[in-house]
Amino acid sequence: MIAPFFSKRLLLSLIAMASLAAQGPQPGPQQVVLFTGKSIPDPPQQKQPWTPPRTKLPRFLVSATSALFEQGMADPRGCDYREVERLGGPAIKTRAFVLPEKPGEPGRFAVGWDGVVHPVSTVGPAADLDADIRALADSMRIEPGVPAGGRMGRGPGPAIKFISISQSMGIFGMGGASDPGDRSALKLCLLLRLGRADLAECLFAAGTSWTPEIRGRDLTDYQMSYLTLAREWAARMFNRLVGAHMRGDDPIALDAARRLSAFATAAETRALEMGFARDPNGFGNEIPSFFPFLSQLPALLADHERRAREAPRGPVPPTGTDPAARVAALIRDLDQIAMPQMIHFGNSPNGSPLVQELAAEGDAAVEPLLAAIESDTRMTRTVSSRGGICRVHTVYEPEFAALTAILKTQQFQMHAYQPGPGTLSRKELAEAMRAYWMKNRALSMSERWYRTLLDDSSGYYRWLEAASNIVQLEYLARPVVRPADLQGAAAPAKRMKGEELRSRRDPSVSELLARRTLEIAHAPQPRTFPNVKLQNACALAMLLQQWDLKAALPVIRTLLSEARESIDQDRASGSTQLDTMMGYVAQFALILARAGEPAALAEYAAEIRKYDVRKSQPNNLDVFEPIWTFPEDPAIREASQWLFNDPGSSFAALIRKPESNRLPFFFHSSFYDSPLLRSTGFRKAVLEALAIRTEVGTARRSQQTLVQYELKGGVSGAFGASVADLEGVLLDENQKIRTCDYIAWKVSGIEGTPRCELYWTKELRDAAVGACVEFLKTYGDRLTPEPPPGVQAHPFEKRAYLAFPVLDRPATIDDVRAGRAIFSLEGQGEVRRIALPTTPMKAKWTPAEEAPGDLAVEGWVWQAEEIRRDGQWERFYGFVGRHVIGRVQGISIELAGQNAADPGN
């Protein structure tokens, strides 16, 4: 039988996997056809005089149109509006203004709705300009949900439905939107240039609060100006430049860079004359600019002028041939690295095989790379995009990566050298790297690390790097250069990379690390808030305790006391960045307690009681680790009781008000399914919160398989569910959720807990909340921070897992009531315990009544017993899986690689 708090419906629904909503079939990769011509022509009337048409439109729009075309926006006059297939990136079928065909000149071109000339592969029949614009105007008038004040302007103003490039395109590099349905305000300029004031007026009225019948003041704010239009065209042209650069469409990139450079110069001058204010520090620029996103334009223009002059390249010589020629060719080709962006946070050219090949050349590549570090200004084809901002990576980055891979360090002299702002000049960097290479090239890696620690002038960064590498385990593939890389690693049961240094004396590595740690902590530099030098010392102390715990203990005692004093000073100064130092207090207390010094837990308990979440927000749950590691320690138990239940504690209110849980660490973990549940004080708070029926927000099915929720305090999120799970749940119907619902849903992330879903009916949620309460009361003491064998937890995730003790006898009913066992056969006949090869054992359970194998639930077996019935032994297992905990028949369980029903197992 299954534990009684599972209904048939819950059992069936637990099988469905919660995955993000499918967005429908995705198109296959489009064939990118490069432009084979040598230049992009001007439209036939690009520089011809223009007489503005009579119009009721605001005067600024007419004058802006005149200026934009004078400064380089492509002129559609004298071109036929036709169906085309555009080149320069993925082929796109659209409508554009086709330039007249010139006899003897290959290729056709068209002005797109983005005001840019594009090469086209095919020219089709004539298109209906009036129908396209009027259809667009109709769609803008009826489109719901467009907020007032989009990107076109800043501050309050009338609603505007024109969309900028950053809103209409999810990725750079497509050459700019050029479609009749693209809601760009640049269309107004193109229509006016064509003399079609009627269509421009129709579109402007649809996209703003302007009406042609009521003539308003010309200074009315339509969130549009010469500068917004100039920025829009510059952004589209830069998008075209970056996309062409990335895919190797060099003639298009060079043309775009030249035109955009001339445009930016003219537009900056005009905007300044008109009294617009420059962006003070947009996109990280040091110099204020009207077009801050064009900061890399000069470098890209220079790079493509170089590429245009360059002779054809030969192949890279194969491995084993002339090293000098091979290295030169590899460095030459670094500007061709085009790594695709795979993650939201960007991309890097450093993962290119070219970098690995250069590093493999070793000594032969050092001097050529040093020379390149000093002077190479070329660009790679690798581009990163984040938040609408794109950055083209320079060849300096892969050169630096290849060289540091050969030198096996990233630290030189007393500075952390990294490619980017704030580093020393290139010449100084190359000199430092050369000096390091000449000094260390003949030494083994461990000897280099030891000498770095021995050298008083090395400084913190190099001491930290050396210590990190010394304690790194042999099976780790890459060098560790930060303590963060070691977080979550198991205790060093395997050989460390610096193991041969254990025999060094006068001084030993332990003595050096202890000395350097205290030197950093007590350095004469001015005190900062927060105390950065003490944080650095704590990071080094954590590495020392991995190398030599005994030697580390006196240092950690000192730093624990100083860390507590530092937190008090930071708090008194008004600093809210206390989480890093508080994390070290927690870690030091754990280290000392495990070494037999429980007094450190009292120090931690005193410090955590001062923590006010309203003033300092922890960015993860690590600051609470002593509470779940030593829940029975008297000082910890008392602190936990006060922290999570006393009205004077800010955390007590936080637990009971999930709508206010806007803490950063909730991205990876939450309180409610964390190992803190091992603490009776915290568990009491959660149980009380599960009794709160106050409404805190809503949940709704927003898509076919997507559920969104929003709490009153601003907390929001989404998760997937199967169509079967959502049967009967209406689209876009808000379901009110309560405090108890939200917390039970969070707790249900723990294996074995009863399921609770925010989109369920109130009756189902009531039952699930009650089951969750019973689960915590019964199994709260069985929760552990350690995942089952083979389970890889997220490195930043702190989640509780259910675990049971291994009994040396059949379980009793009292064992089940106390949560020590999953089931008992006591009183039902002759019972015997079955010893499992390991506990727990990974298993798969297929409910017998459901039969189909695709309903199998994966989980863990913690208990195995048999009962004799009619002379036959019948086996049962104690099984824990997703939302399942209970006794299951042996015939329905498959242990990892075994048939569990076989009595011989």
N, C-alpha and C positions, 0 to 999 in steps of 0.2 A: 504494500500500500504506500501511497505518497502522503507526506505530512499533510494534516487536515486543512491547512489554510490555503490549499490549491484547489480551485474549481476546475471543472472540465474545460471551460472556456479559457481559463488562464493557461492551462497546460498546452492547449492547441496553439494559443497565440505566442507562447514563449519560443516556438520553433522559428518564427519569422525573424530574419535578421534586419536590424535597423541600419539602413544605408541611406546615403544622401539621395535625394530625388533624382531620378533619371531625367535628363533634359531632352529626350527624344533622340533619334538617330543622328549621329554626327557625320558631317560630310568628310569624304576622304581627302587626302592631301592634294592641293591644287598644283598643277604643273606651272612652275615659274619659268617664263620665257624671257630671256634677257634681250635688251635692246642692242641691235648690231650696228646701228648707225654711229656717226661720229659727232653729231651735234643736234641740238633741238632748235628749230627755226622760230622766228618771231611770227605772230599772226600778221596777216596782210595789212591791217590798218592800225598796228600797234602804236605808231607815233603820229598818226594823222590827227588833225584838230577835231575837237568834239564840242558840239553845241548841246547843252543839256535840254531835254524835252520839258515842255510845260507840265508842271506837276504841283499838287497840293502837299506833297511830302515835305517834312521839315528841311530847311535849307542846309543843315549840317550834313544830311545824308547825301545831298547833291554835291556839296563841296568835297566831302570825304571821297566820294566816288571819283571825282576828277583827280584828286591827289593820288589815290591808289593806283590808277592806271598810268599816270605820269611816272610813278615810282617803280613800275614793273609788273603789276598784275596783268595777266594775259587778256588781251582785248578780243571779244567774240565777234566784233563787226566784220562783215565780209565773209563770214563762215556759215555753212549750211548746218541746221540742226537736224542730226540724223542718228540712227542706231549705229553703235560702234562696239567693237571688242577691244578693250584697252590693253596695252602691254606695259612693261615696267613693273614686274611683280606678278602675282597670280593674275591670269587673264580674267577680266571683268567685263561682262556685257552691260552696257549702259547707254545713255544718250548724251551727246556732246556736240559742240560746234566744230565741224570739220573744216580744216584749212583747205584751200583750193589745191588740187594736185598740180605739181610742177613737172612738166615733161623732162625726162632724163634724170630726175632725182628720185632715188628709191625711198619707199616708206611713206606712210600717211600719218598725219598728226591732227589732234583735235584739242580745243580748249574745253576743259572740264568745268563742272559747276563749282570747283574749288578755285577757279581763276588761274589754272596752271595748264601749260601745254603738255599733252601726253602723246607718246607714240601709240598708234592703233594698228591692229593686225587686219581688221576687216572693217569696211564701211558699208552699212546697210541702207535700208530705205529711209525716206524722210520721216521725222518724228513730229508730233504735235506739241509745240511749245505751250500754247494756251491751255491745252488739256492738262499737261503736266503741272503747271504752276497752279491752276485752279484746283486740281485734285490735292495738291500739297496744302493749299490754303484751307480747303475743307477739312483735311485731317488735323490741321493745327487748331481749328476752331472747336472741333468736337472732342479732341483728346482730353481725357479727364486726368486730374491728379498732378498737373504741372505746377510746382510751387512758384510763388512770386519771387522775383529777384534772382534769376538763375546766375550763370557765370558772367553774362554780358556786362553786368555792372555790380557795384558794391553798395550795401546799405539798402534801406527801404525804397520801394518804388513800385510801379505798376507791374502786373504779371507779364512775363515775357516767355514766349514759347520757342524762340530760336535757340538752337543748341550748338555749343562750341565744339571744337575738335576733341577736347578732353572728355566731353560727355558722350559724343557720338561714336567714338572709336575705343575699343578695348585694348588695342595693341598698336604700337607704332609700326612703321615700315610698310604699310600698304599703299603709300603714295598719296594719302589724303582721300577723304570721301569725295566722290565725284558722281553723285547720283541725283536724279530729279527729286527723290524723296528725302534727301539730306536737308535737315532744317538749319542750314547755315545762313546767317545774315548776309554773307557775301553774295548770295543770289540777288539781293536787292540792288547791289552795285552792278552786277552783270546785266540785269534787266534795264536799269537806267542807261547803261552804256549802249545798249541795243535800241534805245528810244522807246522802250515798252513801259512807259510810266504807268499805264493802266494796270499791267500785271504787277509791277512793283508796289503800287498802292494797295492792290488786292492782298498781296502777301504780307505787307507791313501791317495792314489792319487786322489780319488774322493772327499775327504773331505778337501784337502789342495792344495797348489800350487805345491806340490812335484810330480815329474814324475820319474819313474824307469829308463827311457832311458837316462836322463840327471842327472848324479851324481853330486849333489851340495855339498857345504861345510857342514860338520856335524853340524856346529854351526848356520845354517840357522834358523831364527825365524819362527817356525810353530805355534806360540802361544800355545805351548804345552811343558810340562816339567815333570820331576818326581813330582814336587810339585803340578801342576795342576791335574795330574792323581791321586795323593794321596788324594788331597782335594775332587776330584769327588767321589772316593770310600768311603771316610769317610762320605761325605754328604749323600750318598745313604744308608750307614749302619746306620747313625744317623736317617735318615728318617724311616728306618725299626724299629729302637728302639722306636722312639716316637710313631709311628703308633701302634705297639704292646702294648706299655704302655697304650695308650689312650683307646684301645678296650678291655684291660684285658687279652691279650695274654702273660701272664707273663713268661712262659718258653722261648719263642722267645725273649722277651725283655731282660731277664737276659743274654741269650746267646749273643745277639747283644751287650749289654753293656760291657760284659767281653772281647769279641773279639775286639771291638772298642777301649777300654781303652788300651789294649796291643798294638794295631796298632798305636794309637796316640803317645804313648811313643816312639816307635821305629821310627816312621816317623818324629817326631820332631827332634830326634837326627840326623837322616840322612840328613834332610833338612838343619840343622845348619852346618853340616860337609860340605855340598855342597855349602855353602855360600849364601843361599837364605835369604831374609829379612823377619822378622816377621811382621805381621800386627800390626801397632802401637797402634790402639785403635778400632779394628773392633768389631762390635756387642756390644759396650759399655763395653768391658773388661778392667779392670784396668791393667792387665799384658799382654804385647804383646804376640801374639801366631801365629803359622802357621795355626792353625785350630780354629779361634775365635768362630765359631758357635758351638763348643763342650764345651762351658763354663759350661753347666749344666750336662755334662757327669758324673763327679764324684758323684754328688748328685743322679742322676738316677741309677748309679751302686749300690750305698749304699742302695737306696730305694728298689731295686729289690733283693738284697742280704737279706734284712730284710723280704721282702714278702715271699721269699723262705723258710725262717726259721720259719715263723709264723704258729701257729696251726690254724685249721679251726675255723671260727667265728660262734657265735650263733646269734640269732635275737636280734634286739633292743627291750627292754621291752616296753610294750604299755604305753600310757599316763595314768597317775594316779597311776602307780606302784612306786616302790622304786625310788625316784628322783636321788639318787647318781648312782645307776646302770644304769638308763636310760641315764643320762648325759654322763657317761663314755662310754657307747656303741655308743652314737651319735658322740662323739669326735673321738672314735676309727674309725668310718666309714667315717670320712671326707676324708680319702685318697682314697675313692672310688668315689668321686664326678667326674662325667664326663659330663660336660655341653657342648653341641655342639656349635661350633662357628656359630653365626647367622649374624654377621656383619663384614664388612671389617676390622674394627679397633680392632678386637679381642674379647675375651670372658672373663668371670670371673666366678669362682666357687661360688661367694657370693650370687648368685640367687638361689642356691640349696635349696630344701625343708629342708634338714638337718640343714642348717643355721637358717632357720625360726623356726624349732622345738627346736633348742638349745636356741634361744632367748626367746622362749615362756616358757622355764623352769625358767627364771628369776634368783632370788637369788641363787638357787641351782646350777646354771651353772657358777657363777662368779669365785669362787676359782679354780675349775678344768680348766676353760679356762685360767685363769691367769697362772697357772702352765704350761699349754700347750704353751702359748705365750712365756714363758721363755726358753723352751727347745725342743719343737717339731720340728723336721727337716724333716718330711715326705713330700711326694709329692702327690698332687691330680692327677686324671687322666684328668683333664681339661687342654687343650692346646690352646694357641692363636697363630695365624699366621698372619703376616703382612709383605708384601714386601719380601717374601721368608725366613723370619726369624720366627722361632717358639719358644715359651716359655712355659714350663710346670709350672703350678701354684703350689705353695706350700700350705700345709694345714694351714700355718701361716695366709694366707689371709682370709679364711672363719672363722678361730678362731677369728681373729681381728674383722671381720664384725659382728659375733654373739655377741661378748662382747660389742662393741660400740652400738649395737642395744639395749642391756640391760641397759647400762649406759646412753644411749640417748645423747651421745656427742662423738666427735672425737678429742677434744682438751684437753690436759692435761698439767698442769704447764704452762710454757710459750712457748711450742713447739707444732707444728702441727705434731702429730704422724701418720704416714701412713706406711703400710707394704711396704718395698722397700728400695732402697739405700738412705743414708743420714739421717736416723732416729737414735734415741738413741739405745743403746744396748737393747736386749730383756729384760734383768733383770731390767734395769732402766725403761723401758716402763711398765713392769708389776707392778713395785713399784708405779709408777705415777698413773696408773689406779686403783690400790688397794687403794691408799690414797684418790683419788677422790671419789671412791665408799663409803668408810667408812665415809667420810665427808658429802656426799650428799644423801645417800640412803634413809634417812627419810624425805627428803624435797620434796615438790611438784615441778613440772617442772618450773613453773613460778617463784617460790622462788629461785630455782637454778640459773635461768637466772639473776634475780635481784642481787643476791649475787655475781655473776660473774662480773657484771658491777660495783658493789660496791668495789670489791677487786682490789686494786692498782697493785697487782702482777700478775693479770690474763694475761695481755698482749693482743696485738691486735687480735690474732686469736680467743681467747676465747671471747673477747668482741664482735667481729664480729659475731661469732656463736650465742651468746646470743641475740644480737640485731636482727639477721635474724629470729630467732625463735619467738621472741616477736611480730614482725610485720607480721608473717605468718598468712594467713587467715585460719579459722577453717576448710574450706572444702578441703584444701590441705592435702594430705595423708601423705607425707613423710617430715621429718625435712628439713628445708632449712639451709644450712651452708655456702652459698656464695651469695653475692649480685646478681651474674649472674642468680641464680635460680629465682630471682624476676623480671627479665627483661620481659617486655611485659605483666606483670600482670595488671589487671584492678585496679583502685583506690579501696582501701579497704572499700568497701561498707558493707562487712560482718564482723562479729566479728573477731578480731585478737586473736591469742592464748595467748597473754600476757595481755588481756583486764583487768583482775583483778588487774594488777599492776598500773592502772591509779590512784588509791587512795593513792599510796605510796608517802610519803613526806619526806623531809629532809634527803636525796635528792630524788627528783622525777626521774622517768626513763628519762624524757626529759632532766633534768639537768645533769644526768649521761652521757647520750649519747652526749650532747653538750660538756661536759668537756672532755670525752675520745676522741672525734673527734679532738679537738684542741690540746690535749696532743700529739696525734699521729703526727699531722701536724707539731708541733713545737718541737718534740723530738730532743735531742742533737746528735743523730746519724749523721755520716758524710753524706753529700749530695751525692746522686747517680744520674747517668744519664741513663735513665730518673729517675725522682724523685719518687721513690717507696713509701716512707713514706707519701708523699702528696697524691698519688693515693689511698693509704689505708685510709687516712682520708676522702677523697672524697667518698669512698665506704660506710663508716660509716655514713657520712652526708646524703647520699641518703636514708638510712634506717631511720634516724632521721626524715626526712621530711615526710615519710610515717606515722610515729607514731604521730608527732606533728609538723605540718607545721609552725605554729607561732613561736615555739621555734627554728625551723631550719633556719628561714630566716636570722637572724644575722650571724649565722655560715656560711651559704651559701654565703652571701655577702663577708665575709672575704676570704673564699676559692676560690671564683671566681676571686678575685683580685690576690691571691697568685698563682692560677693556670695559669693565664695569664703571670705573672712574670716568673713562672717556665718554661713555654713553650719557652719564649724568651731565657732563660738561656740554655735550652736543644738545641734550634736551634743554638745558638752561639757556643755551644760545638761540633756541628757536629752531634748530635744525630738525627736519623731518626725515632725514635719510639715516635712520638708525638700524635698518634691517640687516645690513652687511655685518656690522659689529655685533648685533644681537645674535646673528647666526654663528659667529665665532664663539660667543659666550655659551651657546647651546652645545656646540661641538666640543669645546674644551671641557665642559662639565661632563659630557658623555665619556670622553677619554679618561678623565680622572676617576670617574665612578667605576668604570670597567677595570681600572687599575687598582681598585680597592680603596678609593678615597670618596666615600659617599657625601662628605661635607661639601663637595663641589656642587652637588645637586641642590643643596640649601642655598648656595650662592646664586645659582641659576633661578631657583624658585623666587628668591627675593627680587631678582631683576625682572623676571617676566611679569610679576605683579604690577610693576610700574608702567608696563606697556599700554599705551593708550592708542587704540586703533583709529581714533578720530584725528590724531596728530601724526602718527607714523604708521604707514601701511606696509606690512611684510609682503615681499613679492613672491614668497613661496611658503610652504608649511614647515620648512626645516627648523624654524625657530621653536617649534613645539615638539621636536623629536624626543627630548628627555621625558616629556610627559607620557608619550606612548611607549617609550623603552623601559621606564622604571615607574609604572603606574602605582605600584604599591609602596614606594618610598614615602615615608611620612610627610616630608616637606613638599614633595611633588604632589601627593594626594591632596594636601591642604591647599596648595596653590591652585590646583586644577578646580577644586570645589569653589574657590573664591572667584577664579578667573572667568568661569563659564556660568556661574549662578548668582553671584552677589550683585545687587543693584548698583553698587559702586563701580563695577567693572564694565568697560565699554564693550568687551567681547560678549558679556552676558546678553546684552540687548541685541548684538549683531546676530547671534545664533537664532534668536527668536523672531528676527525680522529679516527674512531672506531677501526682501525687496531692496534692502540697503547694502547687500553684499557686493559692492562694486570694487572689490579688491583685485589687484593685478593677478594674484596667483589663481584666481578662479578660472583663468583660461585653461590651466592644466589640471587643477585639482579643486575639490570643494571640501569644506569642513565635513559635510554630512556622510561621505563615504570614506573618510580618511582613517588612518590608524588611531586617531584621537579617540575613536569609539572604544578603545581598550580601557580608557580612563573612566572610572565610575562617575567622576564629576562632569565630564563632558557628556557621557551617555545620559545622565540625568537631564542635562539641558536639552538634548535632542528629544528625549521622550516627552518632556514638557512642551517643546515646540510642536511635536506631533499631535498635541491635544488642542492646538490653536486653530480655530475655524475661520479666522479673519480672512476676508478676500484680499489677495495681494496682486492679482493680475489676470491675464486672459491667455488662452491658447486657442489656436485655430488651425485647421487644415488649409494651408495656403496654396498647395499644389497637389497633384495626384498622389504623390507619396512623400510630401514634405509637411511637417508641422512646425509652426512658429509660435513662440511664447514671448510675452512681454510683461514684466513686473512694474509696479507703480513707480518704483525708484529709478527706473531706467535700465535695469538689467533685462537683457533680451537674448534670444538665441533661436536656433532651429535644429531639427533633427529629422532623420528619415524614418519611415515606417512602411511596411508592405501594404499593398492594396487590400489584402485579406484582413490585416489588422485594422485598417481604416474603413472597413465596410460599415455603412450606416452613419459615418461621420461626414457631415455636409461641408462643402467647400466654403471658406470665408465666413463661417459662423463662429463667433467668439464664444468660447466656453470659459466661464468664470472658474478660476483656480484659487485655492486657499493655501495658507501657510502649510498646513499638514500635507496637502497634496504635493506641493513643491518639494518638501523635505523627504517625503516617502519616495518620490520619483528619484531624488538624488541618492538616497540610501540604497535604492534598488540596483545601483551600479555594482554592488558587491555580489560576488558569486554566492548563490544559494538563497539570496533574499527573495521575498515575494515580489512579484512584478507590480508596478504602479505606473500608469501612463496619464499624462496631463489631459489627453483628449478623451479619456473614458468618461462615462456618465458618473454623476455624483454617487450613485449607489455602488458602482464598482470601485470607485476611489475610496469610499468609506470602508469597504471590506478590505481593500489593499492597505490602507493606513492602519487598520486594526491588526492585520497580519504582520505588518512591519514592526509594530510595537511588540508583539509577541516574539518575533524573531530576535529583536535586540535584548529583550529580557532573558530569553533562553540562551542565546549564543553570543552575547556581548563579550563574555570572558574568553571565548574561543577565537576572537579576531586577532590577527597578527599583521605586521607590516611586510612580512616575507611572502613573496609570491610562491606558488607551487613550483617544483623543479621544472625547468625548461620554459617557464613563462617569462617573457621579456617585457617588463614594465617600461612605460615611457620614462626617460631619464629624469624628467621633472615632475612626474606624477607620483603622488603619495596616496595610495589606496589601501584599504584594509582587505584582508583575505581571510576566509574561514579555514580553520585548522582544528583537527581533533587529536587527542593523545592516543598513543598505541596501547591498548589494554592487553594484559597477559591472560585474559580470561574472557568468557562470553559476557557481553554487556548486560547490566541489570536495568530494571525500570527506573531505579534511582539515577543511574548513569545518564539515561535519556533525559529525565527531568532536569538534571544538573547541567545538561549540555555537553557531557563528556563522551556521549555516543549518539549515533544517529537513530539507531533502532535497538530493540531488545526482543528476544524470543523467550524470555523468562516465563516459566509456567505453562508453556505450550507443548513440552515434551523434552526428549533428550537433545541437548544442544552442544555443539562444539565450535570452538573458534578456529578459523582458517588463517594461517599466517600468510600475509602477502609478501611477494619478493621484495617490494619496497612500499613504503607508505608516505604519501599517497601514490596511487597508480593512475596514470592517464587512462581514460576509458571513454567508451561511447555507448550511450543507452538508447535503445529503440523501444518505445512503449509497446508492449505486446498487443494492447487493444487497438493500436493505430497501424501496426504492421509495416506500412511502406518504409523502406530504408531511408528515404530522403527526409524523414522526420526525426532522425537520430539526433540526440543532444550530446554534445561533447562536454566532458567534465572530469571529475576525479573520484576514485573509490578510496574511502578512508577505513572501511570496516568490512569484514567478510565472516559470515557465520553460516553453519548448516544445522538443520533440524531433521531428526529421523521421523519419517512418516511412512507407515506401511512397509517397514523394512528398508526404505530407500532414503538416502540423504538428499535433502533439497537445499540448495544454496541460495543465500540472499546477500546483497551488497548494500552498504551505506554509501549513497551516491550524492555528490554535490556538483551541480551544473548551473547554467544560467537560469536563475529563478526557480531552481529545483533543489530540494534537499529531502531525502527520504529513503526508505527501504525499497529496493527493486529486486525482482527475481533474477537469478543468475543467468537464466536462459536469454534474457533481453540485454545483457551487458557484454560488450566486447572490450577486453583489456588490451592495452597496446601490444599488438602482435600475437594475441592469444585468443582462444575460444574459452571464455570464462565459464561456460556451462560444463566444461570437461572436468570431472572430479579429480583428474590427475594433475591439474594446475597447482 
